[in-house]
Amino acid sequence: MTTFKQGRYSGYLKHISYLIDLSIINGLALLYFFKEVNSLKFVLLISTAWVVLSIYSKFYEVYRYSREINIAALLLKQFALFTLLMFAFSGFNHDLDIQPLTVFKYTLLTLFLIGLSKFALYYLLQKYRTVFGGNYRITVIIGKNRQTAVLESFFNNNPEYGYIHKKTFNAKDKEKFSLEACFNFIDKESIDEIYCSISELSNSQIHKIIDFADNNLKILKFLPDNKDIHSKKLKYEYYDYIPILSLRNIPLEDSVNQFVKRSFDILFSSLVIIFLLSWLTPIIAILIKLESKGPVFFKQSRNGFNYKEFDCYKFRSMMPNKDAHLYQATKGDQRVTKVGRFIRKTSIDELPQFFNVLFGDMSVVGPRPHMVSHTYMYAKRIDKFMVRHFVKPGITGLAQITGYRGEVETDKDIIGRVKYDIFYIENWSLLLDLKIIVKTFFNAVKGEEKAY
């Protein structure tokens, strides 16, 4: 019983989820779609296969801190595999004459109902934690610094995740701090999870905490000694039996992910060019020409994938000037035309970059490319800035939808931008791209504060 009680009875949730999902899978099949199949054979085969697929895809590895986008990704992955499984079942049982359309209807309805139950359970648990204070975990933090303050704030300000934070111990206070006092407090308050800042503790202290957690069945987690702005998403690999630690795992280095992203880029950019730019370009061109002399399009050299330079296209939003390739637009910039102010505010000026996407120089989503002169400058001043060039630059990106768009006023702006760009590089998924695109659209409709 200890393993269930440790998580405040949340150990039962996975079993409940399995029961709900298997009931949906077998109920829909036997009662509606495949009435003629052997019930016992189908239940045993499909249920076993579902469990095996779930273990492989980690479908039930959803935690209180999991994000909705990760749950959606698990759903899509699981049902891609389940659909293939159902086609294999219908192929082996060809005498049942199960039509492909019937399989698609069955898997889509199953996906909808299981997705509905999964998200319903996710949100009901959040509501249960917020309203009734159940399904919670009691935490302490050992170490006091900026990182632990952010974690403490997360615990205190997000009750829906079900954490009750009891105390943060200041390990720097050598006179008052002792591990024995921490351990006594953890026992007395029935603490569930211990969070430690590696930078605040010595190796011997860390070993003592590990031994205590192991011997007392406490969950132990560490905050990395992360003085840099990158996220340090580490990856374990094994050369024979030798463990090797890689600094960064980049999903877009996988050939399948590259194919998926490039296919999406071609499809999405083609749709924008055909259904939007085909009629919008002449209108914008006329407006630009009526207000000022000069070309309709503005071409600028920027650094892209692997630091390679390419010509980035935009609708011209400024009066022709020799400084356009050197200085960003600032608030109240006299170079920006009236038409330019509108198309910059609504991000219309960026639309020609969909041709860059179609040609393969850019992606719809990715780190925003900088002017060549700025790239040189930031590469010397900002740590990890060049990591952004591990993938193709994008028309929009995670940094842009989180407030780091437009003029770089201080180093804090570019550091924040690089931090989000590296997070995107290390955590890419097609669903994350879609989320960024939707958020970008809404931001463009309401107008961005720093779009000037």
MIKOL-949198 format. One line per field, with one value per residue (C-alpha): residue number from 1; residue in three letters; x, z, y. Coordinates in steps of 0.05 Angstrom, whole numbers. Each point is the difference from the previous one (the first is absolute). Example, Ala and Ser with C-alpha at 12.3 -4.5 7.8 and 13.67 -1.06 7.14 Angstrom:
2
pos	1;2 .
code	ALA;SER .
x	246;27 .
z	156;-13 .
y	-90;69 .
END
This chain:
452
pos	1;2;3;4;5;6;7;8;9;10;11;12;13;14;15;16;17;18;19;20;21;22;23;24;25;26;27;28;29;30;31;32;33;34;35;36;37;38;39;40;41;42;43;44;45;46;47;48;49;50;51;52;53;54;55;56;57;58;59;60;61;62;63;64;65;66;67;68;69;70;71;72;73;74;75;76;77;78;79;80;81;82;83;84;85;86;87;88;89;90;91;92;93;94;95;96;97;98;99;100;101;102;103;104;105;106;107;108;109;110;111;112;113;114;115;116;117;118;119;120;121;122;123;124;125;126;127;128;129;130;131;132;133;134;135;136;137;138;139;140;141;142;143;144;145;146;147;148;149;150;151;152;153;154;155;156;157;158;159;160;161;162;163;164;165;166;167;168;169;170;171;172;173;174;175;176;177;178;179;180;181;182;183;184;185;186;187;188;189;190;191;192;193;194;195;196;197;198;199;200;201;202;203;204;205;206;207;208;209;210;211;212;213;214;215;216;217;218;219;220;221;222;223;224;225;226;227;228;229;230;231;232;233;234;235;236;237;238;239;240;241;242;243;244;245;246;247;248;249;250;251;252;253;254;255;256;257;258;259;260;261;262;263;264;265;266;267;268;269;270;271;272;273;274;275;276;277;278;279;280;281;282;283;284;285;286;287;288;289;290;291;292;293;294;295;296;297;298;299;300;301;302;303;304;305;306;307;308;309;310;311;312;313;314;315;316;317;318;319;320;321;322;323;324;325;326;327;328;329;330;331;332;333;334;335;336;337;338;339;340;341;342;343;344;345;346;347;348;349;350;351;352;353;354;355;356;357;358;359;360;361;362;363;364;365;366;367;368;369;370;371;372;373;374;375;376;377;378;379;380;381;382;383;384;385;386;387;388;389;390;391;392;393;394;395;396;397;398;399;400;401;402;403;404;405;406;407;408;409;410;411;412;413;414;415;416;417;418;419;420;421;422;423;424;425;426;427;428;429;430;431;432;433;434;435;436;437;438;439;440;441;442;443;444;445;446;447;448;449;450;451;452 .
code	MET;THR;THR;PHE;LYS;GLN;GLY;ARG;TYR;SER;GLY;TYR;LEU;LYS;HIS;ILE;SER;TYR;LEU;ILE;ASP;LEU;SER;ILE;ILE;ASN;GLY;LEU;ALA;LEU;LEU;TYR;PHE;PHE;LYS;GLU;VAL;ASN;SER;LEU;LYS;PHE;VAL;LEU;LEU;ILE;SER;THR;ALA;TRP;VAL;VAL;LEU;SER;ILE;TYR;SER;LYS;PHE;TYR;GLU;VAL;TYR;ARG;TYR;SER;ARG;GLU;ILE;ASN;ILE;ALA;ALA;LEU;LEU;LEU;LYS;GLN;PHE;ALA;LEU;PHE;THR;LEU;LEU;MET;PHE;ALA;PHE;SER;GLY;PHE;ASN;HIS;ASP;LEU;ASP;ILE;GLN;PRO;LEU;THR;VAL;PHE;LYS;TYR;THR;LEU;LEU;THR;LEU;PHE;LEU;ILE;GLY;LEU;SER;LYS;PHE;ALA;LEU;TYR;TYR;LEU;LEU;GLN;LYS;TYR;ARG;THR;VAL;PHE;GLY;GLY;ASN;TYR;ARG;ILE;THR;VAL;ILE;ILE;GLY;LYS;ASN;ARG;GLN;THR;ALA;VAL;LEU;GLU;SER;PHE;PHE;ASN;ASN;ASN;PRO;GLU;TYR;GLY;TYR;ILE;HIS;LYS;LYS;THR;PHE;ASN;ALA;LYS;ASP;LYS;GLU;LYS;PHE;SER;LEU;GLU;ALA;CYS;PHE;ASN;PHE;ILE;ASP;LYS;GLU;SER;ILE;ASP;GLU;ILE;TYR;CYS;SER;ILE;SER;GLU;LEU;SER;ASN;SER;GLN;ILE;HIS;LYS;ILE;ILE;ASP;PHE;ALA;ASP;ASN;ASN;LEU;LYS;ILE;LEU;LYS;PHE;LEU;PRO;ASP;ASN;LYS;ASP;ILE;HIS;SER;LYS;LYS;LEU;LYS;TYR;GLU;TYR;TYR;ASP;TYR;ILE;PRO;ILE;LEU;SER;LEU;ARG;ASN;ILE;PRO;LEU;GLU;ASP;SER;VAL;ASN;GLN;PHE;VAL;LYS;ARG;SER;PHE;ASP;ILE;LEU;PHE;SER;SER;LEU;VAL;ILE;ILE;PHE;LEU;LEU;SER;TRP;LEU;THR;PRO;ILE;ILE;ALA;ILE;LEU;ILE;LYS;LEU;GLU;SER;LYS;GLY;PRO;VAL;PHE;PHE;LYS;GLN;SER;ARG;ASN;GLY;PHE;ASN;TYR;LYS;GLU;PHE;ASP;CYS;TYR;LYS;PHE;ARG;SER;MET;MET;PRO;ASN;LYS;ASP;ALA;HIS;LEU;TYR;GLN;ALA;THR;LYS;GLY;ASP;GLN;ARG;VAL;THR;LYS;VAL;GLY;ARG;PHE;ILE;ARG;LYS;THR;SER;ILE;ASP;GLU;LEU;PRO;GLN;PHE;PHE;ASN;VAL;LEU;PHE;GLY;ASP;MET;SER;VAL;VAL;GLY;PRO;ARG;PRO;HIS;MET;VAL;SER;HIS;THR;TYR;MET;TYR;ALA;LYS;ARG;ILE;ASP;LYS;PHE;MET;VAL;ARG;HIS;PHE;VAL;LYS;PRO;GLY;ILE;THR;GLY;LEU;ALA;GLN;ILE;THR;GLY;TYR;ARG;GLY;GLU;VAL;GLU;THR;ASP;LYS;ASP;ILE;ILE;GLY;ARG;VAL;LYS;TYR;ASP;ILE;PHE;TYR;ILE;GLU;ASN;TRP;SER;LEU;LEU;LEU;ASP;LEU;LYS;ILE;ILE;VAL;LYS;THR;PHE;PHE;ASN;ALA;VAL;LYS;GLY;GLU;GLU;LYS;ALA;TYR .
x	0;59;11;-73;-2;64;-33;-64;-36;16;29;-71;-11;39;-41;-65;24;16;-69;-36;39;-6;-75;-6;43;-36;-69;-1;28;-46;-64;2;56;21;-59;19;70;15;-9;50;54;-9;2;62;38;-17;4;69;23;-26;38;64;-8;-13;64;39;-30;-3;-73;-16;62;-40;18;-29;50;-12;-22;-62;42;40;-65;-26;66;-6;-71;20;60;-41;-56;46;27;-70;-27;56;-16;-74;17;46;-57;-49;52;12;-75;-18;-60;-34;2;16;2;57;-52;-30;69;12;-69;14;69;-21;-60;44;52;-53;-30;66;28;-63;7;75;-7;-62;39;58;-44;-44;63;22;-68;1;68;-22;-68;8;76;4;50;56;74;36;67;63;58;72;39;-21;15;-35;-17;-29;-40;-32;-16;-30;-42;-24;-21;-37;-33;-24;-45;-29;65;-11;63;0;68;20;69;62;66;56;62;45;-16;55;-19;-73;0;10;-22;-22;-49;-26;-9;-37;-47;-12;-19;-43;-39;-7;33;-10;50;68;29;74;41;66;37;-16;24;66;9;-1;-65;-32;20;-30;-66;-2;11;-54;-50;13;-6;-64;-36;2;-1;64;11;56;3;62;57;-22;38;-6;-62;-9;-44;51;-47;46;-4;27;30;38;62;-1;-7;32;-49;11;-34;-17;-10;-59;-53;-28;-64;9;64;-44;-15;-74;-10;37;-47;-62;22;21;-65;-40;41;-12;-75;-11;41;-33;-69;20;30;-59;-58;28;61;-29;-51;30;67;-29;-39;60;44;-48;-3;76;10;-53;35;74;47;41;-8;-61;44;58;57;49;57;-11;33;-37;11;73;15;-10;-21;-64;-43;-61;-60;-50;-49;37;-24;51;23;61;61;72;-7;-55;50;34;-53;-66;-63;-11;-61;-20;52;-6;21;-64;-56;-74;-14;62;-25;-64;31;53;-53;-40;62;-23;70;27;-46;49;44;-46;38;63;-34;-21;71;28;39;-49;-54;-69;21;70;49;-8;61;40;34;71;31;-42;18;75;-14;-43;44;57;-42;-54;18;-32;-26;26;-41;-59;32;-7;-68;-31;-23;-75;-51;-24;26;-10;39;-45;-65;28;17;69;-19;26;52;56;5;46;40;-57;-44;49;17;-75;-7;58;-27;-67;32;43;-60;-36;59;4;-75;-25;-64;-51;-52;46;7;-76;-8;51;-35;-68;28;36;-65;-37;57;0;-76;3;66;67;26;71;-20;23 .
z	0;12;-74;-8;65;-17;-56;40;-34;-70;-15;-14;-55;-52;14;-5;-67;-27;21;-33;-65;-7;13;-56;-49;12;11;-66;-38;27;8;-64;-51;0;27;-39;31;52;64;44;-54;-16;73;16;-63;-5;75;4;-62;29;65;-38;-46;61;34;-65;-12;75;-10;74;22;15;63;38;-32;-71;-51;-44;-63;25;14;-70;-30;39;-26;-73;7;35;-51;-60;27;19;-70;-30;50;-20;-74;16;38;-58;-48;39;8;-73;6;43;-60;43;-46;7;9;59;32;-8;30;58;16;-8;46;50;-4;14;60;31;-12;32;61;6;-1;45;52;-7;12;53;40;-5;24;56;24;-3;33;48;10;-18;-42;27;15;56;-20;30;-36;24;-25;-7;-64;-60;-30;63;10;-68;17;67;-35;-49;57;37;-60;-37;47;-59;-4;71;37;72;14;73;4;-37;37;-9;-8;-1;72;30;72;-4;-56;13;-39;64;14;-72;7;66;-31;-61;46;46;-56;-42;-60;-66;-46;12;-49;5;-33;-21;1;74;25;5;-29;69;17;-65;16;69;-28;-52;54;44;-58;-20;71;15;-67;-16;-72;-12;-57;-16;-29;-45;11;-61;-1;-76;-39;-36;27;3;-23;7;-37;22;-51;8;-39;15;77;8;17;-42;16;-58;15;-46;-34;-62;-27;-69;-11;-9;-73;12;38;-55;-52;42;12;-73;-26;46;-21;-74;10;46;-41;-65;30;25;-68;-40;43;33;-34;-70;11;59;-33;-55;52;46;-60;-22;70;8;-69;13;63;-19;-57;2;-7;27;31;48;-3;57;13;62;32;-4;11;14;-1;-76;-27;-41;-27;45;-34;30;-25;4;61;1;-44;-40;44;5;74;-11;1;64;48;23;0;67;32;-38;-55;-53;-55;7;-48;18;-40;30;70;-14;-34;55;55;-32;-23;-73;-18;18;-48;-60;43;-17;-66;41;34;-67;-27;62;32;58;38;20;74;27;30;-34;-44;16;-45;-16;37;62;-3;4;58;41;-13;37;57;14;24;-41;-53;-57;23;-35;-67;12;-35;-55;20;2;-19;72;62;73;21;-42;32;70;-3;-32;-67;-35;24;45;52;50;5;41;-62;-42;58;9;-74;-3;61;-33;-67;32;37;-67;-33;55;6;-71;-20;-56;53;30;-69;-8;69;-18;-67;33;54;-53;-39;61;18;-71;3;65;-18;34;49;-27;-74;-23 .
y	0;46;18;22;40;36;38;14;-58;24;-69;-23;50;-39;-62;40;28;-69;-25;59;-5;-75;5;51;-41;-66;29;39;-60;-54;40;41;-8;-73;-40;-62;-9;-52;41;-37;-2;74;23;-42;19;74;14;-33;37;67;-10;-17;61;43;-23;13;70;18;17;-1;37;63;37;58;47;-27;52;-7;1;-61;-38;16;-25;-65;-9;9;-47;-54;3;-1;-66;-25;14;-42;-54;-1;-4;-59;-33;10;-27;-64;-9;13;-47;52;48;62;61;52;55;-38;-5;75;16;-46;27;73;-9;-37;55;53;-37;-20;70;29;-45;13;76;-4;-39;49;61;-33;-17;72;23;-51;24;73;-7;-58;-1;-74;-39;45;-9;36;29;31;33;-4;60;72;40;29;-68;-28;65;-11;-72;20;52;-53;-45;56;33;-62;-40;-38;-40;-25;21;25;32;-2;30;23;-12;50;-43;62;16;-43;16;-20;-51;-74;-61;-35;56;-5;-75;8;51;-45;-58;43;34;-64;33;-36;34;31;50;17;55;-33;66;10;-68;-38;-69;-32;36;-23;-72;5;27;-56;-53;32;3;-73;-25;39;-9;74;27;39;49;49;70;1;48;41;65;4;20;-66;-55;-57;-54;-59;-66;-67;-48;-65;-21;-74;3;69;57;62;66;46;73;12;-43;34;-33;32;-39;-62;-12;-16;65;38;-30;17;72;12;-31;45;61;-13;-13;60;50;-23;12;70;19;-26;23;62;30;-9;55;38;14;46;40;9;17;55;30;-1;32;54;23;-2;-15;-64;-75;-38;-54;10;-51;-9;-50;-41;-61;-66;-74;-16;75;2;68;8;56;12;34;48;52;67;39;56;56;-25;15;-23;-20;-52;-57;25;25;-30;42;35;31;63;-15;54;-49;-40;21;5;-63;-31;14;-38;-60;-6;4;-56;-40;5;24;-70;-38;-2;-44;-57;-1;-9;-59;-30;7;-35;58;7;-38;25;-7;7;50;68;16;62;50;-24;60;-16;-74;18;47;-47;-61;36;28;-53;-70;-57;48;-43;-61;33;-19;-75;4;42;70;13;53;-5;-35;-17;62;45;-24;6;74;1;30;62;49;-26;56;-35;-65;-27;-1;-41;-46;-15;-11;-49;-38;-12;-16;-54;-28;-5;-34;-52;-12;6;-34;12;16;53;31;2;32;54;13;8;46;41;9;26;46;28;12;39;34;-10;52;-2;-5;68 .
END
